[in-house]
Amino acid sequence: MQATMTAAVLAVPVAVPGVVAGAHALVLARLRRRAPHAEPRPVAVLVGAAGPEPEQAAEAAPVPEPPPAAGAPWWGLVSPVAVLGSAMLLTAALPRGGALDAFDGLLRADAPTVWMLFVVGAVALVACASLPSYGAGEGLSARATATLHTLVQAFLAAMCLAVVTANLGVLWVAVEATTIVTAFLVGHRHTRRSVEAAWKYVVICSAGIALAFLGTVLVYYAARQAGVDEADALDWPTLVAHAGALDPSVTRLGVSLVILGFGAKAGLVPLHAWLPDAHSQAPAPVSALMSGVLLSVAFLAVLRYETIADAALGHGWTRLLLTGIALLTLALATGLLLAQRDYKRMLAYSSMEHMSLIALGTAIGTPLALAAVLLHIAGHGLAKSVAFCASGHVLRLTGTTLIGRVRGLLARLPWLGGVFGLAVLALLGFPPFSLFASELGIVRAGFAAGAGMGWATGAALLLVLVAFAALAARTARMVLGPSPVPSTPALAPAPVPGGAGAVWPLVLGLVACAVLGLTTGPLTDLLHDAAATIGGH
């Protein structure tokens, strides 16, 4: 591939969402100029047992605003299609075990990069295709719709930049940018709970990002002390090549801070408390993006630094640290799943469970374990995006997020009950979905790795079994059984707004997850190359 073409293909995943975000921002600016006082306050949604939050009195009667233009919300599909197209082109052009770079190495595509682009594009396709039906169900105005799409596209651009950059400083900036953008998305409804969740998200993730920044500075210092030129001191391939010359003490401290910092964005202990609140209050397609790919993009940063640490210190230190974090996160998520009564928070704690399994597979560190980790990232992203988008439809249908108040989804709305149930079955690791193969690979690698990983894998299996029972029991209560008697209008069966537009993205996500569980097809070599690049031991 020629240099110009390489630069264009590498820039597409960042540039296209940025351009689409700009287009929506222009629409928003035009709407604001036409009617500066036209936007009504968002309507609070009934969440939990507390009922709707009281609306504050409007200062002036809102001017009626037209609905979004027909077809405008579907602009967002251009971005995930462009990301997937870029990933396909890079897969064809990428040499085995090699990489492509552009802009003096600022952008770089190796096998893990391309794999993550596939994951980001696939999950974003499900989420962005679900946005129009979400907007229709919420009755969003043209301005609210433009705001939501602008923020979602900017969020997607920031995640893609974190994936394709080779500079660890730019990686930190991109992850921080996701925090800024998603804070506004979490508080999109402007209710008390959503604003509280947004502030909690900002405070905790900012603390984590600060730790990651300090760790990045320490790694930069170690590189400079090892004689690496300042222009390359945060270049990931350069750091991996010179890892043996890095000061062990400084590197150990720096990488530990980075793992804790980016681990906060990945939903790992100890800075995990933002995750259930943010995921439960964000719009359903945004929760799908946050759980499906944001957590994994943050963990990709952990994988990058873990590769440096293993080359500099050996695998012992990161294995101990990641194993401890994984087991603590899994134990906490399991305990909270047992007591959970809110299905959106249940899905959030399920994300913590799966991220802990990904951290455990990384701690094991064998080629099989790392290949299973990457497969798990893809499967979890697809299944969780479907589950969260379906949960948004469940909320519109029932008016509550309490598990105890949702019954007979299959009888009440068969397609929704079926999609939600199958998504949870995928998260539980049932075949043919890819999480079955990835979890089996992590377990096999754990028992074969030695070095004390057998007991850690056994403990993780026991905790996963308990989480499995909790998640299965609560989902069965929601999906199975007769339809509730429509004694009140809230219980009367009604179609979810969006029609076929609400169904096909979720079915597509489930089909992709199932196909990935049966075969990785042309992506098999890419998967093995990606596992080798991030360091199999």
matplotlib code that plots the C-alpha trace (Angstrom):
import matplotlib.pyplot as plt

x = [0.0, 1.4, 2.2, -0.6, -3.1, -1.9, -2.2, -5.8, -6.9, -5.4, -7.0, -10.5, -11.6, -10.9, -11.8, -15.1, -16.8, -15.3, -16.8, -20.2, -20.1, -19.3, -22.3, -24.6, -23.1, -23.8, -27.4, -27.6, -26.1, -28.7, -31.5, -30.3, -30.2, -33.7, -35.3, -33.0, -35.7, -37.4, -36.0, -38.2, -36.8, -36.3, -39.0, -37.8, -38.2, -39.6, -36.6, -36.9, -39.5, -39.0, -41.3, -40.7, -38.6, -40.5, -40.0, -39.0, -41.3, -40.4, -39.4, -41.4, -43.7, -41.5, -42.0, -43.0, -40.1, -40.3, -39.2, -35.8, -35.7, -36.5, -33.3, -31.1, -30.5, -29.2, -26.2, -24.5, -24.2, -21.6, -19.0, -19.2, -19.3, -16.2, -14.4, -15.2, -14.1, -10.8, -10.3, -10.9, -8.5, -5.8, -6.4, -5.6, -2.6, -1.0, 2.1, 2.1, 3.6, 4.2, 2.6, 1.7, 2.3, 1.7, 2.3, 5.8, 4.5, 1.8, -0.8, 0.0, -1.9, -0.7, -2.8, -4.3, -5.2, -7.0, -8.8, -10.0, -11.2, -13.4, -14.8, -15.4, -17.0, -19.3, -20.5, -20.9, -23.0, -25.4, -25.5, -25.8, -28.4, -30.4, -30.2, -33.1, -35.6, -34.3, -34.9, -38.4, -39.3, -38.1, -39.8, -36.6, -36.8, -34.6, -32.1, -31.9, -31.4, -28.6, -26.9, -27.1, -25.7, -22.9, -21.7, -21.9, -19.9, -17.3, -17.1, -16.6, -13.8, -12.0, -12.1, -10.8, -7.9, -7.0, -6.9, -4.9, -2.3, 1.2, 2.0, 1.2, 0.7, -1.9, -3.5, -3.9, -5.4, -7.8, -9.0, -9.4, -11.5, -13.8, -14.4, -15.3, -17.7, -19.4, -20.0, -22.5, -24.0, -24.5, -26.3, -28.2, -31.7, -30.8, -32.6, -31.2, -30.0, -28.4, -26.6, -25.4, -24.1, -22.3, -20.5, -19.6, -18.3, -16.2, -14.7, -13.7, -12.5, -10.5, -8.8, -8.0, -6.8, -4.6, -3.0, -2.5, -0.9, 1.5, 2.4, 2.9, 5.3, 7.3, 7.6, 8.7, 11.3, 12.6, 12.8, 14.7, 17.1, 17.7, 18.8, 15.7, 15.2, 12.5, 10.5, 10.3, 10.1, 6.4, 6.3, 5.1, 7.2, 10.3, 9.6, 9.0, 12.3, 14.2, 12.3, 15.4, 17.2, 14.4, 15.0, 13.1, 12.0, 10.7, 9.0, 7.4, 5.9, 4.9, 3.2, 1.4, -0.1, -1.1, -2.9, -4.8, -5.6, -6.7, -8.3, -10.7, -12.0, -12.2, -14.4, -11.8, -11.3, -10.6, -11.9, -15.0, -17.8, -18.8, -19.7, -23.1, -24.4, -23.2, -24.4, -27.8, -28.4, -27.0, -29.2, -29.4, -27.3, -24.7, -24.6, -24.0, -21.0, -19.6, -19.9, -19.3, -16.1, -15.1, -14.1, -12.2, -10.4, -9.3, -8.0, -6.2, -4.1, -3.4, -2.3, 0.1, 1.8, 1.7, 3.8, 6.4, 6.5, 6.9, 9.8, 11.4, 10.6, 9.4, 5.8, 5.8, 4.9, 2.0, 0.7, 0.5, -1.1, -3.6, -4.6, -5.3, -7.4, -9.3, -10.3, -11.3, -13.4, -15.0, -15.8, -17.3, -19.4, -20.7, -21.7, -23.5, -25.3, -26.7, -28.4, -29.3, -32.9, -32.3, -31.7, -29.6, -27.3, -27.3, -25.9, -23.3, -22.1, -22.0, -19.6, -17.3, -17.5, -16.4, -13.6, -12.3, -12.1, -10.3, -7.8, -7.3, -6.6, -4.1, -2.4, -2.1, -0.3, 0.1, -0.7, -3.9, -5.0, -4.3, -6.1, -9.1, -8.9, -9.2, -12.0, -13.8, -13.5, -15.3, -17.9, -18.7, -18.9, -21.5, -23.6, -23.5, -24.4, -27.5, -28.4, -28.2, -30.1, -32.8, -33.0, -33.8, -36.8, -37.8, -37.7, -39.9, -42.4, -42.6, -41.7, -39.4, -35.9, -36.9, -36.5, -39.4, -41.8, -40.9, -42.6, -43.5, -41.5, -41.7, -45.5, -45.9, -43.5, -41.9, -39.2, -38.0, -38.1, -36.3, -33.5, -33.0, -33.0, -30.6, -28.2, -28.1, -27.5, -24.6, -23.2, -23.6, -21.3, -23.7, -22.8, -22.8, -21.9, -18.2, -18.1, -18.3, -15.1, -13.3, -14.1, -13.1, -9.8, -9.1, -9.9, -7.7, -4.8, -5.1, -4.9, -2.1, 0.0, 1.3, 3.0, 0.1, -2.5, -4.4, -5.8, -6.7, -8.5, -10.4, -11.5, -12.6, -14.6, -16.5, -17.3, -18.4, -20.7, -22.4, -22.7, -24.1, -26.8, -27.7, -27.9, -29.8, -32.4, -33.1, -33.3, -35.7, -38.1, -38.2, -38.5, -40.5, -44.1, -47.4, -48.0, -49.1, -52.7, -53.1, -54.9, -53.3, -52.2, -48.6, -49.0, -50.9, -48.9, -47.7, -45.2, -41.8, -41.3, -39.1, -40.6, -38.2, -35.5, -35.5, -35.1, -32.5, -29.5, -30.1, -30.5, -27.4, -25.4, -26.5, -25.8, -22.3, -21.6, -22.8, -20.8, -17.7, -18.3, -18.4, -15.5, -13.2, -12.9, -10.6, -9.8, -8.1, -4.6, -5.3, -6.4, -3.2, -1.0, -2.7, -2.1, 1.6, 2.0, 0.8, 3.1, 2.4, 4.6]
y = [0.0, 3.4, 5.9, 8.3, 5.5, 4.2, 7.7, 8.1, 4.7, 5.2, 8.6, 7.5, 6.0, 9.3, 11.8, 10.4, 10.4, 13.9, 15.2, 13.6, 15.2, 18.5, 18.1, 17.5, 20.4, 22.7, 21.5, 22.2, 25.7, 26.5, 25.3, 27.4, 30.5, 29.9, 29.3, 30.1, 29.4, 26.5, 23.5, 22.1, 20.4, 16.7, 14.5, 12.4, 8.7, 6.5, 4.7, 2.3, 2.6, 6.3, 7.3, 10.2, 13.1, 16.3, 18.7, 22.3, 25.0, 26.3, 29.9, 30.5, 28.4, 26.6, 27.3, 24.1, 22.7, 20.5, 16.9, 15.8, 15.8, 12.5, 10.4, 12.8, 10.4, 7.8, 9.9, 8.3, 5.0, 6.4, 6.4, 2.7, 1.6, 3.7, 2.2, -1.3, -0.5, 0.9, -2.3, -4.5, -2.6, -2.7, -6.4, -7.0, -4.7, -5.5, -7.8, -10.8, -9.7, -6.2, -2.8, 0.2, 3.8, 7.3, 10.9, 10.2, 7.2, 9.2, 6.8, 3.1, 0.0, -3.4, -6.5, -5.4, -2.1, -3.7, -6.2, -3.3, -1.3, -4.3, -4.4, -0.6, -0.5, -3.5, -2.3, 1.3, -0.1, -1.7, 1.4, 4.0, 2.0, 1.9, 5.7, 6.7, 4.3, 5.5, 9.1, 8.3, 6.5, 9.4, 11.9, 13.9, 17.3, 18.2, 20.1, 17.2, 14.7, 16.8, 17.2, 13.5, 12.6, 15.2, 13.8, 10.2, 10.8, 12.8, 9.9, 7.4, 9.6, 9.8, 6.0, 5.4, 7.8, 5.9, 2.7, 3.9, 6.1, 4.7, 7.6, 6.9, 10.6, 10.9, 7.7, 9.4, 12.5, 10.4, 8.4, 11.7, 13.1, 10.1, 11.1, 14.7, 13.7, 10.9, 13.0, 15.1, 11.9, 10.4, 13.6, 13.9, 13.7, 16.5, 14.6, 14.6, 11.0, 11.5, 14.6, 13.0, 10.0, 12.3, 14.1, 10.9, 9.6, 12.8, 12.8, 9.1, 8.8, 12.0, 10.6, 7.5, 9.5, 11.6, 8.4, 7.3, 10.6, 10.3, 6.8, 8.0, 10.7, 8.2, 5.9, 8.9, 9.7, 6.1, 6.2, 9.4, 8.1, 5.0, 7.3, 7.3, 10.5, 12.8, 12.6, 8.8, 8.5, 7.8, 5.9, 2.4, 0.4, 2.3, 1.7, -2.0, -2.2, -0.4, -1.9, -3.8, -0.5, 1.1, 1.6, -1.3, 0.6, 3.6, 1.4, -0.8, 2.3, 4.0, 0.9, 0.2, 3.7, 3.3, 0.0, 1.5, 4.6, 3.1, 0.3, 2.9, 3.5, -0.2, -0.7, -2.5, -2.2, 0.1, 3.0, 1.2, 2.9, 5.2, 2.3, 1.2, 4.7, 5.9, 2.9, 3.0, 6.7, 7.1, 6.6, 3.0, 3.2, 5.2, 2.6, 0.1, 2.0, 2.6, -1.0, -2.6, -0.7, 2.1, -0.4, -2.4, 0.6, 1.6, -2.0, -1.8, 0.9, -1.5, -4.2, -1.7, -0.9, -4.5, -5.4, -2.8, -4.0, -7.6, -6.8, -4.7, -6.6, -10.0, -11.1, -11.8, -8.3, -7.6, -11.1, -10.6, -7.1, -8.0, -11.3, -9.5, -6.8, -9.4, -11.5, -8.5, -7.1, -10.4, -11.0, -7.5, -7.8, -11.2, -10.0, -7.0, -9.1, -11.3, -8.3, -6.5, -5.3, -3.0, -4.6, -1.8, -1.9, -5.7, -5.4, -2.9, -5.3, -8.0, -5.7, -5.6, -9.4, -9.8, -7.1, -9.1, -12.2, -10.2, -9.0, -12.5, -13.8, -11.0, -12.0, -15.6, -14.1, -17.2, -17.1, -19.0, -16.7, -13.5, -14.8, -15.7, -12.2, -10.5, -12.9, -12.1, -8.4, -8.8, -11.2, -9.1, -5.9, -7.4, -9.1, -6.2, -3.7, -5.7, -6.2, -2.5, -1.4, -4.0, -2.7, 0.7, -0.7, -2.6, 0.7, 2.3, -0.6, -1.0, 2.4, 0.9, -0.5, -2.7, -6.4, -7.2, -5.1, -6.6, -9.9, -12.0, -10.1, -13.0, -13.1, -9.4, -8.5, -11.7, -10.1, -7.9, -10.7, -13.0, -10.6, -9.6, -13.2, -14.3, -11.4, -12.5, -16.1, -14.9, -13.0, -16.2, -18.0, -20.4, -21.8, -20.9, -17.4, -16.4, -15.9, -19.7, -20.2, -17.3, -18.2, -21.8, -20.6, -18.5, -21.4, -23.8, -21.4, -20.7, -24.3, -25.0, -21.9, -23.0, -20.3, -20.3, -19.4, -22.7, -21.6, -18.2, -19.7, -22.1, -19.2, -17.2, -20.2, -20.4, -16.7, -16.9, -19.8, -17.7, -14.7, -17.0, -18.1, -14.6, -13.2, -16.2, -16.2, -12.4, -12.5, -15.6, -13.6, -10.8, -12.8, -15.9, -16.3, -14.9, -11.4, -9.2, -8.3, -4.8, -3.3, 0.0, 1.9, 1.4, -2.4, -2.4, -4.1, -1.5, -1.7, -0.2, 2.9, 2.4, -0.8, -2.8, -0.1, -1.1, -4.9, -5.4, -3.8, -6.1, -9.2, -8.3, -8.0, -11.4, -13.1, -11.6, -12.8, -16.3, -16.4, -15.3, -18.2, -20.7, -19.5, -16.4, -17.2, -14.7, -13.0, -16.1, -15.0, -11.5, -12.8, -14.9, -12.0, -9.6, -12.1, -12.4, -8.6, -7.9, -10.6, -14.3, -16.1]
z = [0.0, -1.0, 1.7, 0.7, 0.7, 4.0, 5.6, 4.2, 5.4, 8.9, 9.1, 8.0, 11.4, 13.1, 10.3, 9.2, 12.7, 13.2, 9.9, 10.7, 14.2, 12.6, 10.2, 13.2, 15.0, 12.1, 12.1, 15.9, 15.4, 12.7, 14.9, 17.8, 15.6, 14.4, 17.7, 20.7, 23.3, 21.5, 23.3, 26.0, 29.1, 28.6, 30.3, 33.2, 32.7, 35.3, 36.8, 39.7, 42.4, 43.1, 40.2, 37.9, 39.2, 39.6, 36.7, 37.5, 36.4, 33.0, 33.0, 29.8, 27.6, 25.1, 21.4, 19.5, 17.7, 14.5, 14.7, 13.2, 9.4, 7.8, 7.3, 9.2, 12.2, 9.8, 8.9, 11.9, 10.1, 7.7, 10.6, 11.6, 8.0, 7.3, 10.4, 9.2, 5.7, 7.0, 9.1, 6.0, 3.9, 6.6, 7.1, 3.4, 3.4, 6.7, 6.5, 8.8, 12.1, 10.7, 10.9, 8.7, 9.9, 8.7, 9.8, 11.1, 13.1, 14.9, 13.4, 13.3, 12.5, 13.8, 14.3, 17.7, 16.1, 13.2, 15.5, 17.7, 14.7, 13.7, 17.3, 17.4, 14.0, 14.6, 18.0, 16.7, 13.8, 16.3, 18.6, 15.8, 14.0, 17.3, 17.8, 15.5, 17.2, 20.6, 19.6, 18.3, 21.5, 23.6, 21.4, 21.0, 19.3, 16.4, 18.6, 21.2, 18.4, 16.8, 20.2, 20.9, 17.4, 17.6, 21.0, 19.9, 16.7, 18.7, 21.2, 18.3, 16.8, 20.2, 20.7, 17.1, 17.8, 20.9, 18.9, 15.8, 17.5, 18.3, 20.7, 24.3, 25.0, 22.2, 23.6, 27.0, 25.4, 23.4, 26.4, 28.3, 25.4, 25.8, 29.4, 28.5, 25.7, 27.5, 30.6, 28.6, 27.2, 30.6, 31.7, 28.5, 30.2, 32.7, 35.5, 39.0, 38.7, 35.3, 36.4, 39.6, 37.6, 35.1, 37.9, 39.6, 36.3, 35.7, 39.2, 39.4, 35.8, 36.1, 39.2, 37.1, 34.2, 36.5, 37.7, 34.1, 33.3, 36.1, 35.0, 31.4, 32.7, 34.6, 31.6, 29.5, 32.1, 32.1, 28.3, 28.3, 31.0, 28.7, 25.9, 23.8, 21.8, 23.2, 20.0, 20.4, 24.2, 24.1, 20.8, 21.6, 19.1, 20.2, 23.9, 23.3, 21.4, 24.2, 27.1, 28.3, 29.0, 31.0, 34.7, 36.5, 39.5, 37.6, 35.0, 37.6, 39.4, 36.1, 34.6, 37.9, 37.9, 34.3, 34.9, 37.9, 35.9, 32.6, 34.7, 36.1, 32.5, 32.0, 35.1, 37.2, 41.0, 42.8, 40.7, 39.3, 41.2, 38.2, 35.9, 37.2, 37.6, 34.2, 32.4, 34.0, 33.3, 29.8, 26.7, 25.8, 22.6, 24.5, 27.3, 24.5, 23.2, 26.7, 27.8, 24.4, 23.3, 25.7, 28.4, 25.8, 24.3, 27.8, 28.3, 25.0, 26.7, 29.6, 27.0, 25.4, 28.6, 29.8, 26.7, 27.7, 31.3, 30.4, 28.1, 30.8, 34.0, 33.0, 33.3, 37.0, 38.2, 35.8, 36.3, 40.1, 39.7, 37.1, 38.8, 42.0, 40.3, 38.2, 41.2, 43.3, 40.5, 39.8, 43.5, 43.8, 40.6, 41.6, 45.0, 43.6, 40.9, 43.7, 45.2, 42.0, 41.3, 38.4, 35.0, 33.5, 36.6, 36.3, 32.8, 34.1, 36.7, 34.1, 32.2, 35.3, 35.4, 31.8, 32.1, 35.0, 32.9, 30.2, 32.9, 34.1, 30.6, 30.2, 33.5, 32.2, 29.2, 27.0, 23.2, 23.8, 26.6, 24.7, 21.6, 23.9, 25.4, 22.1, 21.0, 24.3, 23.7, 20.4, 21.7, 24.8, 22.8, 20.4, 23.0, 25.5, 22.8, 21.9, 25.5, 26.4, 23.3, 24.0, 27.6, 26.3, 24.5, 27.6, 29.5, 26.9, 27.0, 30.8, 32.2, 34.8, 35.3, 38.3, 37.5, 39.8, 37.7, 34.3, 33.5, 30.4, 27.8, 25.4, 25.7, 25.7, 22.8, 21.4, 19.3, 22.2, 24.8, 22.3, 21.5, 25.1, 26.3, 23.6, 24.4, 28.0, 27.0, 24.9, 28.0, 30.0, 27.6, 25.9, 22.5, 19.6, 20.8, 20.8, 24.6, 25.0, 23.0, 24.6, 28.2, 27.5, 26.0, 29.1, 31.4, 29.5, 29.3, 33.1, 34.1, 31.7, 32.6, 36.0, 38.1, 40.5, 37.9, 38.4, 41.7, 40.4, 37.5, 39.8, 42.0, 39.0, 37.8, 41.1, 41.1, 37.4, 38.3, 41.0, 38.7, 36.0, 38.4, 39.5, 35.9, 34.6, 37.4, 37.1, 33.3, 33.4, 35.6, 33.1, 29.9, 30.8, 32.1, 31.0, 29.9, 32.9, 33.0, 31.4, 34.4, 33.9, 30.7, 31.6, 31.4, 28.1, 25.4, 22.8, 20.0, 20.7, 18.5, 15.5, 13.8, 11.8, 12.4, 16.0, 15.3, 12.6, 14.4, 17.4, 15.2, 13.3, 16.5, 17.7, 14.3, 14.3, 17.8, 16.9, 13.6, 15.5, 18.0, 15.2, 13.1, 12.9, 9.2, 7.4, 10.7, 12.1, 11.1, 12.3, 15.7, 16.2, 15.0, 17.4, 20.3, 19.3, 19.0, 22.6, 23.8, 24.3, 26.8]

ax = plt.figure().add_subplot(projection="3d")
ax.plot(x, y, z, "-o")
ax.set_aspect("equal")
plt.show()
